[in-house]
Structure formats: C-alpha cells, structure tokens
Amino acid sequence: MTTIFNVAAYILDITGTIATMKLQKLAYYSQAYSLATTGYPLFNEDFQAWRNGPVYPELFALHRGKFLIRKGELVLPNTEKLQDNSLTDVQKILVEKVCEKFAGYSGSDLSAMTHSE
C-alpha cells in the first residue's frame, strides 16, 4: 500500500502546479474512487472533515501557509521519504482518471462538491 504523500506527489506529477485545496480534494477523490472501484484504499491515512471539506492533516502540514504547490515542492519530514514507483500501474491509472475527471474544477468547486455528497 502506498501513502498519501506518494499519491499527492503523483497528482503533482500529473497536474504540475495546483492550489493546495485542489490537491487535498484530488487525494480525497482518488481514495474514494479506489474504494468504490476496487474495494481497497490507496493509503491508510485518514481524512478529517474540515470547514472546506475533507483534509488529510499530515498532508496539510506539508503545505500549510501556501496557496499553490508545484511538482517537487512536497517535502516530507526526515522520517519519511517519497518512494519512486510506489504506486502500482493500476493505482496510477486510477489517480490519472480522477485528475482527468476533475481537471476543470477549482479547489473551491471540489470543496462544494464534497459538501453536497
């Protein structure tokens, strides 16, 4: 199983620069899509229900204070490292589909969508 950090890094590989809120929501929808289609989570980290929708606190801590995040800017604490190729091909396709489906939405749009579900 991979981690939220590796999923977020892969999302950034796909999207380049995005709003941190959108990164959170794409990670959330990737997890939801994995659970819905495979019955298994992508990662073990739990999200929390915040005012602007679901947030992964561990990921939030890495981009706190930033509005945008770019590929390569996701820096982990010394205790963990991003793992190259930590996502299987199936997991990558799943995340790619989520990113493609929600590409046209802003972080605020995605936040509103999570509130309506």
A tleap script that builds the chain and sets N, CA, C and O, in Angstrom:
source leaprc.protein.ff14SB
mol = sequence {
  NMET THR THR ILE PHE ASN VAL ALA ALA TYR
  ILE LEU ASP ILE THR GLY THR ILE ALA THR
  MET LYS LEU GLN LYS LEU ALA TYR TYR SER
  GLN ALA TYR SER LEU ALA THR THR GLY TYR
  PRO LEU PHE ASN GLU ASP PHE GLN ALA TRP
  ARG ASN GLY PRO VAL TYR PRO GLU LEU PHE
  ALA LEU HIE ARG GLY LYS PHE LEU ILE ARG
  LYS GLY GLU LEU VAL LEU PRO ASN THR GLU
  LYS LEU GLN ASP ASN SER LEU THR ASP VAL
  GLN LYS ILE LEU VAL GLU LYS VAL CYS GLU
  LYS PHE ALA GLY TYR SER GLY SER ASP LEU
  SER ALA MET THR HIE SER CGLU
}
set mol.1.N position { 0.851 -1.180 0.000 }
set mol.1.CA position { 0.000 0.000 0.000 }
set mol.1.C position { 0.896 1.243 0.000 }
set mol.1.O position { 1.950 1.273 0.636 }
set mol.2.N position { 0.463 2.226 -0.704 }
set mol.2.CA position { 1.224 3.471 -0.791 }
set mol.2.C position { 0.795 4.426 0.327 }
set mol.2.O position { 0.038 4.043 1.218 }
set mol.3.N position { 1.273 5.651 0.276 }
set mol.3.CA position { 0.930 6.651 1.296 }
set mol.3.C position { 0.249 7.848 0.645 }
set mol.3.O position { 0.311 8.032 -0.571 }
set mol.4.N position { -0.394 8.650 1.466 }
set mol.4.CA position { -0.995 9.900 0.992 }
set mol.4.C position { 0.049 10.776 0.319 }
set mol.4.O position { -0.250 11.473 -0.651 }
set mol.5.N position { 1.281 10.741 0.834 }
set mol.5.CA position { 2.338 11.590 0.301 }
set mol.5.C position { 2.724 11.171 -1.116 }
set mol.5.O position { 2.949 12.021 -1.977 }
set mol.6.N position { 2.801 9.865 -1.359 }
set mol.6.CA position { 3.129 9.391 -2.697 }
set mol.6.C position { 1.993 9.652 -3.681 }
set mol.6.O position { 2.238 9.967 -4.845 }
set mol.7.N position { 0.762 9.523 -3.220 }
set mol.7.CA position { -0.385 9.853 -4.078 }
set mol.7.C position { -0.363 11.342 -4.410 }
set mol.7.O position { -0.560 11.722 -5.564 }
set mol.8.N position { -0.128 12.183 -3.413 }
set mol.8.CA position { -0.068 13.632 -3.645 }
set mol.8.C position { 1.067 13.984 -4.602 }
set mol.8.O position { 0.898 14.832 -5.478 }
set mol.9.N position { 2.215 13.343 -4.443 }
set mol.9.CA position { 3.346 13.604 -5.347 }
set mol.9.C position { 2.986 13.195 -6.771 }
set mol.9.O position { 3.357 13.882 -7.723 }
set mol.10.N position { 2.271 12.087 -6.926 }
set mol.10.CA position { 1.875 11.658 -8.264 }
set mol.10.C position { 0.847 12.620 -8.859 }
set mol.10.O position { 0.892 12.914 -10.053 }
set mol.11.N position { -0.064 13.104 -8.045 }
set mol.11.CA position { -1.020 14.113 -8.520 }
set mol.11.C position { -0.260 15.335 -9.026 }
set mol.11.O position { -0.603 15.890 -10.070 }
set mol.12.N position { 0.760 15.752 -8.302 }
set mol.12.CA position { 1.565 16.905 -8.735 }
set mol.12.C position { 2.352 16.588 -9.999 }
set mol.12.O position { 2.555 17.470 -10.834 }
set mol.13.N position { 2.801 15.341 -10.156 }
set mol.13.CA position { 3.465 14.943 -11.403 }
set mol.13.C position { 2.519 15.137 -12.585 }
set mol.13.O position { 2.936 15.570 -13.659 }
set mol.14.N position { 1.255 14.815 -12.380 }
set mol.14.CA position { 0.254 14.907 -13.445 }
set mol.14.C position { -0.149 16.354 -13.702 }
set mol.14.O position { -0.230 16.786 -14.852 }
set mol.15.N position { -0.400 17.093 -12.639 }
set mol.15.CA position { -1.004 18.422 -12.776 }
set mol.15.C position { -0.001 19.561 -12.848 }
set mol.15.O position { -0.318 20.625 -13.379 }
set mol.16.N position { 1.199 19.359 -12.326 }
set mol.16.CA position { 2.177 20.454 -12.273 }
set mol.16.C position { 1.919 21.316 -11.059 }
set mol.16.O position { 2.179 20.886 -9.935 }
set mol.17.N position { 1.421 22.507 -11.252 }
set mol.17.CA position { 1.131 23.441 -10.162 }
set mol.17.C position { -0.375 23.521 -9.955 }
set mol.17.O position { -1.131 23.765 -10.895 }
set mol.18.N position { -0.802 23.312 -8.710 }
set mol.18.CA position { -2.232 23.424 -8.399 }
set mol.18.C position { -2.410 24.047 -7.021 }
set mol.18.O position { -1.475 24.125 -6.223 }
set mol.19.N position { -3.621 24.482 -6.771 }
set mol.19.CA position { -3.961 25.008 -5.447 }
set mol.19.C position { -3.912 23.869 -4.437 }
set mol.19.O position { -4.280 22.734 -4.737 }
set mol.20.N position { -3.455 24.192 -3.247 }
set mol.20.CA position { -3.339 23.168 -2.212 }
set mol.20.C position { -4.703 22.572 -1.855 }
set mol.20.O position { -4.795 21.386 -1.536 }
set mol.21.N position { -5.752 23.378 -1.906 }
set mol.21.CA position { -7.086 22.840 -1.644 }
set mol.21.C position { -7.450 21.796 -2.698 }
set mol.21.O position { -8.036 20.762 -2.380 }
set mol.22.N position { -7.103 22.070 -3.937 }
set mol.22.CA position { -7.400 21.117 -5.003 }
set mol.22.C position { -6.591 19.839 -4.818 }
set mol.22.O position { -7.102 18.747 -5.067 }
set mol.23.N position { -5.350 19.954 -4.389 }
set mol.23.CA position { -4.534 18.767 -4.120 }
set mol.23.C position { -5.209 17.891 -3.064 }
set mol.23.O position { -5.288 16.672 -3.218 }
set mol.24.N position { -5.688 18.513 -2.005 }
set mol.24.CA position { -6.379 17.770 -0.947 }
set mol.24.C position { -7.605 17.040 -1.501 }
set mol.24.O position { -7.829 15.868 -1.200 }
set mol.25.N position { -8.387 17.740 -2.306 }
set mol.25.CA position { -9.627 17.148 -2.809 }
set mol.25.C position { -9.345 16.058 -3.837 }
set mol.25.O position { -10.061 15.057 -3.879 }
set mol.26.N position { -8.317 16.230 -4.667 }
set mol.26.CA position { -7.965 15.177 -5.624 }
set mol.26.C position { -7.476 13.930 -4.893 }
set mol.26.O position { -7.761 12.811 -5.320 }
set mol.27.N position { -6.749 14.112 -3.808 }
set mol.27.CA position { -6.326 12.964 -2.994 }
set mol.27.C position { -7.552 12.272 -2.390 }
set mol.27.O position { -7.636 11.044 -2.364 }
set mol.28.N position { -8.486 13.069 -1.912 }
set mol.28.CA position { -9.721 12.528 -1.338 }
set mol.28.C position { -10.504 11.728 -2.384 }
set mol.28.O position { -10.929 10.602 -2.121 }
set mol.29.N position { -10.691 12.312 -3.564 }
set mol.29.CA position { -11.445 11.617 -4.601 }
set mol.29.C position { -10.693 10.396 -5.124 }
set mol.29.O position { -11.320 9.418 -5.532 }
set mol.30.N position { -9.373 10.437 -5.118 }
set mol.30.CA position { -8.596 9.253 -5.506 }
set mol.30.C position { -8.853 8.116 -4.525 }
set mol.30.O position { -9.049 6.970 -4.929 }
set mol.31.N position { -8.852 8.436 -3.249 }
set mol.31.CA position { -9.138 7.425 -2.221 }
set mol.31.C position { -10.562 6.891 -2.381 }
set mol.31.O position { -10.784 5.681 -2.323 }
set mol.32.N position { -11.516 7.784 -2.579 }
set mol.32.CA position { -12.918 7.380 -2.736 }
set mol.32.C position { -13.098 6.503 -3.974 }
set mol.32.O position { -13.804 5.496 -3.929 }
set mol.33.N position { -12.459 6.887 -5.076 }
set mol.33.CA position { -12.577 6.125 -6.322 }
set mol.33.C position { -11.964 4.742 -6.154 }
set mol.33.O position { -12.507 3.756 -6.652 }
set mol.34.N position { -10.841 4.665 -5.457 }
set mol.34.CA position { -10.209 3.372 -5.199 }
set mol.34.C position { -11.136 2.473 -4.384 }
set mol.34.O position { -11.323 1.301 -4.709 }
set mol.35.N position { -11.706 3.026 -3.337 }
set mol.35.CA position { -12.625 2.244 -2.502 }
set mol.35.C position { -13.850 1.786 -3.294 }
set mol.35.O position { -14.315 0.657 -3.133 }
set mol.36.N position { -14.364 2.665 -4.145 }
set mol.36.CA position { -15.570 2.346 -4.915 }
set mol.36.C position { -15.311 1.314 -6.010 }
set mol.36.O position { -16.165 0.469 -6.280 }
set mol.37.N position { -14.138 1.377 -6.641 }
set mol.37.CA position { -13.892 0.502 -7.790 }
set mol.37.C position { -13.151 -0.784 -7.445 }
set mol.37.O position { -13.346 -1.807 -8.103 }
set mol.38.N position { -12.307 -0.742 -6.422 }
set mol.38.CA position { -11.517 -1.935 -6.085 }
set mol.38.C position { -11.893 -2.533 -4.733 }
set mol.38.O position { -11.594 -3.694 -4.452 }
set mol.39.N position { -12.552 -1.726 -3.896 }
set mol.39.CA position { -12.854 -2.179 -2.549 }
set mol.39.C position { -11.704 -1.994 -1.576 }
set mol.39.O position { -11.812 -2.354 -0.404 }
set mol.40.N position { -10.600 -1.431 -2.062 }
set mol.40.CA position { -9.411 -1.235 -1.235 }
set mol.40.C position { -8.987 0.230 -1.234 }
set mol.40.O position { -9.137 0.922 -2.241 }
set mol.41.N position { -8.461 0.701 -0.110 }
set mol.41.CA position { -7.948 2.078 -0.071 }
set mol.41.C position { -6.599 2.178 -0.774 }
set mol.41.O position { -5.872 1.192 -0.888 }
set mol.42.N position { -6.277 3.366 -1.237 }
set mol.42.CA position { -4.939 3.619 -1.787 }
set mol.42.C position { -3.915 3.740 -0.671 }
set mol.42.O position { -2.775 3.298 -0.810 }
set mol.43.N position { -4.330 4.339 0.434 }
set mol.43.CA position { -3.420 4.621 1.544 }
set mol.43.C position { -4.187 4.507 2.854 }
set mol.43.O position { -5.418 4.512 2.867 }
set mol.44.N position { -3.449 4.404 3.957 }
set mol.44.CA position { -4.072 4.216 5.270 }
set mol.44.C position { -4.420 5.503 5.994 }
set mol.44.O position { -5.242 5.488 6.911 }
set mol.45.N position { -3.821 6.604 5.609 }
set mol.45.CA position { -4.061 7.858 6.321 }
set mol.45.C position { -5.544 8.235 6.253 }
set mol.45.O position { -6.204 8.032 5.234 }
set mol.46.N position { -6.042 8.779 7.343 }
set mol.46.CA position { -7.451 9.170 7.420 }
set mol.46.C position { -7.620 10.662 7.161 }
set mol.46.O position { -6.771 11.472 7.535 }
set mol.47.N position { -8.716 11.008 6.521 }
set mol.47.CA position { -9.033 12.416 6.323 }
set mol.47.C position { -9.901 12.894 7.478 }
set mol.47.O position { -10.492 12.097 8.206 }
set mol.48.N position { -9.962 14.201 7.627 }
set mol.48.CA position { -10.830 14.824 8.621 }
set mol.48.C position { -11.797 15.758 7.904 }
set mol.48.O position { -11.467 16.326 6.862 }
set mol.49.N position { -12.984 15.912 8.463 }
set mol.49.CA position { -13.978 16.832 7.910 }
set mol.49.C position { -13.682 18.234 8.436 }
set mol.49.O position { -13.914 18.533 9.607 }
set mol.50.N position { -13.169 19.080 7.559 }
set mol.50.CA position { -12.884 20.473 7.902 }
set mol.50.C position { -13.939 21.354 7.245 }
set mol.50.O position { -14.762 20.880 6.461 }
set mol.51.N position { -13.903 22.626 7.570 }
set mol.51.CA position { -14.892 23.578 7.050 }
set mol.51.C position { -14.953 23.565 5.523 }
set mol.51.O position { -16.039 23.655 4.949 }
set mol.52.N position { -13.806 23.454 4.862 }
set mol.52.CA position { -13.766 23.460 3.398 }
set mol.52.C position { -13.707 22.061 2.809 }
set mol.52.O position { -13.217 21.871 1.696 }
set mol.53.N position { -14.198 21.096 3.544 }
set mol.53.CA position { -14.235 19.731 3.031 }
set mol.53.C position { -13.139 18.863 3.615 }
set mol.53.O position { -12.422 19.282 4.523 }
set mol.54.N position { -13.008 17.639 3.088 }
set mol.54.CA position { -12.062 16.688 3.651 }
set mol.54.C position { -10.610 17.140 3.483 }
set mol.54.O position { -10.212 17.662 2.442 }
set mol.55.N position { -9.840 16.919 4.544 }
set mol.55.CA position { -8.424 17.294 4.563 }
set mol.55.C position { -7.641 16.162 5.219 }
set mol.55.O position { -8.082 15.574 6.206 }
set mol.56.N position { -6.485 15.871 4.659 }
set mol.56.CA position { -5.550 14.935 5.268 }
set mol.56.C position { -4.571 15.771 6.076 }
set mol.56.O position { -3.713 16.433 5.492 }
set mol.57.N position { -4.672 15.763 7.405 }
set mol.57.CA position { -3.845 16.648 8.238 }
set mol.57.C position { -2.344 16.495 8.002 }
set mol.57.O position { -1.607 17.480 8.029 }
set mol.58.N position { -1.889 15.255 7.769 }
set mol.58.CA position { -0.461 15.036 7.547 }
set mol.58.C position { 0.009 15.737 6.274 }
set mol.58.O position { 1.108 16.290 6.225 }
set mol.59.N position { -0.834 15.706 5.253 }
set mol.59.CA position { -0.507 16.391 4.003 }
set mol.59.C position { -0.620 17.898 4.181 }
set mol.59.O position { 0.222 18.652 3.693 }
set mol.60.N position { -1.652 18.332 4.875 }
set mol.60.CA position { -1.839 19.764 5.126 }
set mol.60.C position { -0.618 20.360 5.820 }
set mol.60.O position { -0.204 21.475 5.502 }
set mol.61.N position { -0.046 19.630 6.755 }
set mol.61.CA position { 1.123 20.125 7.495 }
set mol.61.C position { 2.295 20.424 6.562 }
set mol.61.O position { 3.131 21.276 6.863 }
set mol.62.N position { 2.355 19.725 5.437 }
set mol.62.CA position { 3.464 19.925 4.494 }
set mol.62.C position { 3.283 21.147 3.608 }
set mol.62.O position { 4.262 21.679 3.085 }
set mol.63.N position { 2.050 21.600 3.432 }
set mol.63.CA position { 1.837 22.765 2.557 }
set mol.63.C position { 1.156 23.920 3.284 }
set mol.63.O position { 0.679 24.863 2.653 }
set mol.64.N position { 1.114 23.844 4.601 }
set mol.64.CA position { 0.486 24.902 5.407 }
set mol.64.C position { 1.047 26.272 5.016 }
set mol.64.O position { 2.259 26.442 4.886 }
set mol.65.N position { 0.156 27.241 4.831 }
set mol.65.CA position { 0.564 28.602 4.508 }
set mol.65.C position { 0.759 28.866 3.023 }
set mol.65.O position { 1.004 30.006 2.627 }
set mol.66.N position { 0.654 27.832 2.195 }
set mol.66.CA position { 0.806 28.007 0.749 }
set mol.66.C position { -0.564 27.939 0.088 }
set mol.66.O position { -1.439 27.188 0.520 }
set mol.67.N position { -0.739 28.733 -0.965 }
set mol.67.CA position { -1.958 28.635 -1.758 }
set mol.67.C position { -1.747 27.672 -2.921 }
set mol.67.O position { -2.630 26.884 -3.257 }
set mol.68.N position { -0.567 27.747 -3.527 }
set mol.68.CA position { -0.222 26.875 -4.646 }
set mol.68.C position { 0.929 25.964 -4.256 }
set mol.68.O position { 1.770 26.317 -3.428 }
set mol.69.N position { 0.952 24.796 -4.863 }
set mol.69.CA position { 2.079 23.888 -4.683 }
set mol.69.C position { 2.477 23.353 -6.052 }
set mol.69.O position { 1.629 23.058 -6.894 }
set mol.70.N position { 3.780 23.236 -6.252 }
set mol.70.CA position { 4.319 22.805 -7.538 }
set mol.70.C position { 4.946 21.422 -7.417 }
set mol.70.O position { 5.309 20.976 -6.328 }
set mol.71.N position { 5.060 20.766 -8.545 }
set mol.71.CA position { 5.756 19.484 -8.600 }
set mol.71.C position { 7.139 19.660 -7.978 }
set mol.71.O position { 7.851 20.611 -8.304 }
set mol.72.N position { 7.514 18.762 -7.099 }
set mol.72.CA position { 8.822 18.814 -6.456 }
set mol.72.C position { 8.857 19.596 -5.159 }
set mol.72.O position { 9.861 19.556 -4.448 }
set mol.73.N position { 7.781 20.311 -4.828 }
set mol.73.CA position { 7.753 21.109 -3.595 }
set mol.73.C position { 7.226 20.346 -2.378 }
set mol.73.O position { 7.225 20.875 -1.267 }
set mol.74.N position { 6.790 19.141 -2.578 }
set mol.74.CA position { 6.264 18.353 -1.468 }
set mol.74.C position { 7.447 17.753 -0.713 }
set mol.74.O position { 8.023 16.750 -1.135 }
set mol.75.N position { 7.797 18.370 0.393 }
set mol.75.CA position { 8.962 17.949 1.169 }
set mol.75.C position { 8.481 17.285 2.451 }
set mol.75.O position { 7.757 17.883 3.247 }
set mol.76.N position { 8.894 16.048 2.633 }
set mol.76.CA position { 8.459 15.277 3.793 }
set mol.76.C position { 9.369 15.487 4.988 }
set mol.76.O position { 10.523 15.887 4.837 }
set mol.77.N position { 8.846 15.217 6.176 }
set mol.77.CA position { 9.709 15.234 7.358 }
set mol.77.C position { 10.829 14.207 7.186 }
set mol.77.O position { 10.708 13.289 6.375 }
set mol.78.N position { 11.890 14.354 7.926 }
set mol.78.CA position { 13.049 13.467 7.799 }
set mol.78.C position { 12.726 12.000 8.014 }
set mol.78.O position { 13.475 11.131 7.569 }
set mol.79.N position { 11.637 11.715 8.680 }
set mol.79.CA position { 11.309 10.329 8.994 }
set mol.79.C position { 10.747 9.557 7.810 }
set mol.79.O position { 10.687 8.328 7.846 }
set mol.80.N position { 10.340 10.252 6.776 }
set mol.80.CA position { 9.743 9.573 5.631 }
set mol.80.C position { 10.365 10.073 4.338 }
set mol.80.O position { 10.912 11.175 4.277 }
set mol.81.N position { 10.272 9.250 3.318 }
set mol.81.CA position { 10.765 9.635 2.001 }
set mol.81.C position { 9.710 9.278 0.964 }
set mol.81.O position { 8.992 8.286 1.090 }
set mol.82.N position { 9.639 10.111 -0.056 }
set mol.82.CA position { 8.779 9.754 -1.179 }
set mol.82.C position { 9.410 8.563 -1.871 }
set mol.82.O position { 10.624 8.526 -2.074 }
set mol.83.N position { 8.602 7.604 -2.229 }
set mol.83.CA position { 9.113 6.405 -2.868 }
set mol.83.C position { 8.803 6.457 -4.354 }
set mol.83.O position { 7.643 6.538 -4.759 }
set mol.84.N position { 9.849 6.409 -5.153 }
set mol.84.CA position { 9.636 6.333 -6.591 }
set mol.84.C position { 8.919 5.028 -6.910 }
set mol.84.O position { 9.204 3.989 -6.316 }
set mol.85.N position { 8.009 5.092 -7.831 }
set mol.85.CA position { 7.256 3.921 -8.276 }
set mol.85.C position { 6.517 3.223 -7.140 }
set mol.85.O position { 6.360 2.002 -7.159 }
set mol.86.N position { 6.068 3.984 -6.161 }
set mol.86.CA position { 5.348 3.376 -5.038 }
set mol.86.C position { 3.901 3.063 -5.390 }
set mol.86.O position { 3.236 2.316 -4.671 }
set mol.87.N position { 3.411 3.621 -6.476 }
set mol.87.CA position { 2.065 3.314 -6.936 }
set mol.87.C position { 2.149 2.242 -8.017 }
set mol.87.O position { 3.018 2.287 -8.887 }
set mol.88.N position { 1.245 1.294 -7.948 }
set mol.88.CA position { 1.184 0.285 -8.999 }
set mol.88.C position { 0.635 0.932 -10.269 }
set mol.88.O position { 0.123 2.051 -10.230 }
set mol.89.N position { 0.743 0.235 -11.375 }
set mol.89.CA position { 0.192 0.768 -12.623 }
set mol.89.C position { -1.316 0.992 -12.503 }
set mol.89.O position { -1.840 1.983 -13.011 }
set mol.90.N position { -2.005 0.082 -11.839 }
set mol.90.CA position { -3.455 0.220 -11.649 }
set mol.90.C position { -3.763 1.456 -10.804 }
set mol.90.O position { -4.684 2.209 -11.119 }
set mol.91.N position { -2.997 1.666 -9.736 }
set mol.91.CA position { -3.200 2.841 -8.887 }
set mol.91.C position { -2.928 4.127 -9.664 }
set mol.91.O position { -3.651 5.112 -9.510 }
set mol.92.N position { -1.898 4.119 -10.488 }
set mol.92.CA position { -1.583 5.305 -11.290 }
set mol.92.C position { -2.728 5.631 -12.241 }
set mol.92.O position { -3.114 6.791 -12.377 }
set mol.93.N position { -3.263 4.619 -12.890 }
set mol.93.CA position { -4.380 4.835 -13.811 }
set mol.93.C position { -5.582 5.403 -13.061 }
set mol.93.O position { -6.261 6.304 -13.554 }
set mol.94.N position { -5.835 4.878 -11.883 }
set mol.94.CA position { -6.942 5.356 -11.058 }
set mol.94.C position { -6.772 6.839 -10.730 }
set mol.94.O position { -7.709 7.621 -10.891 }
set mol.95.N position { -5.585 7.228 -10.272 }
set mol.95.CA position { -5.317 8.629 -9.928 }
set mol.95.C position { -5.394 9.501 -11.183 }
set mol.95.O position { -5.917 10.614 -11.132 }
set mol.96.N position { -4.881 9.007 -12.294 }
set mol.96.CA position { -4.946 9.756 -13.555 }
set mol.96.C position { -6.397 10.013 -13.962 }
set mol.96.O position { -6.730 11.108 -14.415 }
set mol.97.N position { -7.253 9.014 -13.804 }
set mol.97.CA position { -8.672 9.185 -14.151 }
set mol.97.C position { -9.328 10.246 -13.273 }
set mol.97.O position { -10.107 11.067 -13.756 }
set mol.98.N position { -9.008 10.222 -11.989 }
set mol.98.CA position { -9.562 11.228 -11.074 }
set mol.98.C position { -9.089 12.618 -11.479 }
set mol.98.O position { -9.885 13.556 -11.536 }
set mol.99.N position { -7.797 12.752 -11.759 }
set mol.99.CA position { -7.256 14.061 -12.152 }
set mol.99.C position { -7.880 14.542 -13.454 }
set mol.99.O position { -8.175 15.727 -13.606 }
set mol.100.N position { -8.079 13.626 -14.390 }
set mol.100.CA position { -8.697 13.988 -15.667 }
set mol.100.C position { -10.151 14.421 -15.467 }
set mol.100.O position { -10.593 15.421 -16.033 }
set mol.101.N position { -10.880 13.665 -14.666 }
set mol.101.CA position { -12.298 13.968 -14.446 }
set mol.101.C position { -12.497 15.323 -13.779 }
set mol.101.O position { -13.433 16.049 -14.115 }
set mol.102.N position { -11.622 15.668 -12.835 }
set mol.102.CA position { -11.797 16.886 -12.053 }
set mol.102.C position { -10.865 18.019 -12.471 }
set mol.102.O position { -10.755 19.019 -11.762 }
set mol.103.N position { -10.201 17.876 -13.601 }
set mol.103.CA position { -9.224 18.877 -14.052 }
set mol.103.C position { -9.824 20.268 -14.183 }
set mol.103.O position { -9.161 21.255 -13.864 }
set mol.104.N position { -11.052 20.363 -14.640 }
set mol.104.CA position { -11.676 21.659 -14.889 }
set mol.104.C position { -12.261 22.341 -13.663 }
set mol.104.O position { -12.802 23.442 -13.764 }
set mol.105.N position { -12.157 21.708 -12.525 }
set mol.105.CA position { -12.737 22.262 -11.300 }
set mol.105.C position { -11.668 22.920 -10.429 }
set mol.105.O position { -10.529 22.457 -10.366 }
set mol.106.N position { -12.049 23.988 -9.770 }
set mol.106.CA position { -11.140 24.637 -8.818 }
set mol.106.C position { -11.215 23.903 -7.479 }
set mol.106.O position { -12.077 23.048 -7.273 }
set mol.107.N position { -10.314 24.245 -6.589 }
set mol.107.CA position { -10.374 23.694 -5.244 }
set mol.107.C position { -11.681 24.035 -4.560 }
set mol.107.O position { -12.254 23.207 -3.852 }
set mol.108.N position { -12.155 25.259 -4.771 }
set mol.108.CA position { -13.438 25.681 -4.182 }
set mol.108.C position { -14.603 24.889 -4.759 }
set mol.108.O position { -15.522 24.507 -4.034 }
set mol.109.N position { -14.562 24.642 -6.080 }
set mol.109.CA position { -15.604 23.826 -6.712 }
set mol.109.C position { -15.631 22.427 -6.100 }
set mol.109.O position { -16.691 21.898 -5.766 }
set mol.110.N position { -14.447 21.843 -5.961 }
set mol.110.CA position { -14.350 20.492 -5.411 }
set mol.110.C position { -14.797 20.467 -3.951 }
set mol.110.O position { -15.420 19.505 -3.500 }
set mol.111.N position { -14.476 21.520 -3.224 }
set mol.111.CA position { -14.920 21.622 -1.834 }
set mol.111.C position { -16.440 21.624 -1.768 }
set mol.111.O position { -17.035 20.926 -0.947 }
set mol.112.N position { -17.065 22.411 -2.636 }
set mol.112.CA position { -18.531 22.467 -2.677 }
set mol.112.C position { -19.113 21.102 -3.039 }
set mol.112.O position { -20.144 20.697 -2.504 }
set mol.113.N position { -18.446 20.399 -3.949 }
set mol.113.CA position { -18.922 19.072 -4.338 }
set mol.113.C position { -18.875 18.103 -3.157 }
set mol.113.O position { -19.797 17.310 -2.963 }
set mol.114.N position { -17.804 18.168 -2.373 }
set mol.114.CA position { -17.709 17.256 -1.225 }
set mol.114.C position { -18.781 17.566 -0.188 }
set mol.114.O position { -19.230 16.669 0.526 }
set mol.115.N position { -19.190 18.813 -0.101 }
set mol.115.CA position { -20.241 19.183 0.849 }
set mol.115.C position { -21.614 18.702 0.393 }
set mol.115.O position { -22.506 18.489 1.214 }
set mol.116.N position { -21.783 18.533 -0.910 }
set mol.116.CA position { -23.090 18.135 -1.426 }
set mol.116.C position { -23.259 16.618 -1.485 }
set mol.116.O position { -24.341 16.126 -1.804 }
set mol.117.N position { -22.209 15.888 -1.182 }
set mol.117.CA position { -22.293 14.415 -1.259 }
set mol.117.C position { -22.704 13.804 0.057 }
set mol.117.O position { -22.820 12.583 0.161 }
savepdb mol mol.pdb
quit
